[in-house]
């Protein structure tokens, strides 16, 4: 399996991902990775329905994503991995999936989170996970759309 793009976007598959990021990544599969969403039949069904034409989408648990990555049966997958948060990305990396770069597109503001850009808000758990990913040499860049300039996420965390 080739990893075409790894993106954190708490909306997972939506118009921007379906129309812009799929083309940018030149992927043939979308795998949304979340234990919570995989267990939510309604949300899972809705996400699979908004997949762009010609692109097969899956919503899987973290363990299933790690298994799929390591299964030669899926070697022709050129995959856009979508996550809702950096903790799940870290779990996949610690499970042996070699992620080199993470695009952070949207993490909505909620109580207990600090807004670091117009589209990205983080809590302490997010910060800890981002720092661990950074320590592993993984690029962490913020871009809402592909044409935006890359913003270094770690620099933004230092401004907090």
C-alpha positions in Angstrom: 0.0 0.0 0.0 1.3 3.4 -1.0 0.5 6.3 1.3 -0.5 9.2 -0.9 -1.5 11.6 1.8 -2.2 11.6 5.5 -4.6 14.3 6.7 -6.3 15.2 10.0 -9.7 16.7 9.4 -12.3 16.1 12.0 -15.0 16.1 9.3 -13.2 13.3 7.5 -14.7 12.9 4.0 -16.4 16.2 2.9 -16.6 18.3 -0.3 -13.0 19.8 0.0 -11.5 16.3 0.5 -13.6 14.8 -2.2 -12.9 17.4 -4.8 -9.5 18.9 -4.0 -7.4 16.6 -1.8 -8.2 13.4 -3.7 -6.9 15.0 -6.9 -3.9 16.5 -5.1 -3.0 13.1 -3.6 -3.7 11.2 -6.9 -5.1 8.4 -4.7 -7.4 5.6 -5.6 -8.7 4.8 -2.1 -9.7 6.8 0.9 -9.4 5.2 4.3 -10.9 7.1 7.2 -9.3 5.8 10.4 -11.3 6.2 13.7 -12.4 3.7 16.3 -15.3 5.9 17.2 -16.6 6.5 13.7 -16.1 2.9 12.7 -18.4 2.0 15.5 -21.0 4.6 14.5 -23.1 3.0 11.8 -25.0 6.1 10.8 -21.9 8.3 10.5 -19.9 5.6 8.7 -22.7 5.2 6.1 -23.0 8.9 5.5 -19.2 9.2 5.0 -19.1 6.3 2.5 -21.9 8.0 0.5 -19.9 11.2 0.0 -16.9 9.5 -1.5 -16.1 10.9 -4.9 -16.9 8.9 -8.0 -14.3 6.3 -8.9 -12.7 6.4 -5.4 -13.5 3.6 -3.0 -13.7 4.7 0.6 -13.5 2.7 3.8 -14.1 3.6 7.5 -12.0 1.4 9.7 -10.7 1.0 13.2 -7.0 1.9 14.0 -6.1 -1.8 14.3 -7.8 -2.6 11.0 -5.9 0.2 9.3 -2.6 -1.2 10.5 -3.5 -4.7 9.4 -4.6 -3.4 6.0 -1.4 -1.5 5.5 0.6 -4.6 6.1 -1.5 -6.9 4.0 -0.1 -7.5 0.5 -3.6 -8.0 -0.7 -3.9 -4.2 -0.7 -0.6 -3.5 -2.4 -2.3 -1.6 -5.3 -3.9 0.9 -2.9 -2.7 4.4 -3.3 -4.3 5.7 -0.1 -5.4 9.0 1.4 -5.6 8.3 5.1 -7.9 10.5 7.0 -7.9 10.9 10.8 -9.9 13.0 13.3 -7.1 13.7 15.7 -3.3 13.3 16.1 -3.6 10.7 18.9 -5.0 8.2 16.3 -2.2 9.1 13.9 0.3 8.3 16.6 -1.3 5.0 17.4 -1.0 4.0 13.7 2.6 5.1 13.5 3.4 3.2 16.7 1.6 0.2 15.0 4.3 0.2 12.3 2.8 2.3 9.5 5.6 4.6 8.1 4.0 8.0 7.9 6.4 10.8 6.9 4.1 13.8 6.7 0.7 14.8 8.2 -1.4 17.5 6.7 -3.6 19.1 9.4 -6.7 20.6 7.8 -9.3 21.1 10.4 -9.7 20.4 14.1 -12.7 22.4 15.3 -12.8 24.5 18.4 -14.5 23.0 21.4 -14.4 23.8 25.1 -10.9 23.1 26.5 -9.2 23.7 23.2 -7.0 26.5 22.1 -7.3 27.9 18.6 -3.9 28.0 16.9 -5.2 28.9 13.4 -8.6 29.7 11.9 -9.3 26.0 11.3 -7.2 24.2 13.9 -7.8 24.0 17.7 -5.9 21.8 20.0 -6.0 20.5 23.6 -3.2 19.1 25.7 -3.7 15.6 24.5 -3.4 16.8 20.9 -0.3 18.8 21.7 1.4 15.8 23.3 0.6 13.6 20.3 1.8 16.2 17.8 5.1 16.6 19.8 5.6 12.8 19.8 5.0 12.7 16.0 7.4 15.5 15.6 10.0 13.7 17.7 9.7 10.7 15.3 10.7 13.1 12.4 7.2 13.3 10.9 6.5 16.6 9.1 3.4 18.3 10.5 2.0 21.0 8.3 -1.2 23.0 8.4 -3.1 23.6 5.2 -6.8 23.9 4.8 -6.7 23.6 1.0 -3.9 22.4 -1.2 -3.2 25.8 -2.6 -2.5 27.3 0.8 1.1 27.8 1.9 2.3 25.2 4.4 2.4 26.4 8.0 4.7 24.5 10.4 2.4 23.2 13.1 5.2 22.8 15.7 6.0 26.6 15.3 2.3 27.3 16.0 2.4 25.2 19.2 5.5 27.1 20.4 3.4 30.3 20.1 0.9 29.0 22.6 
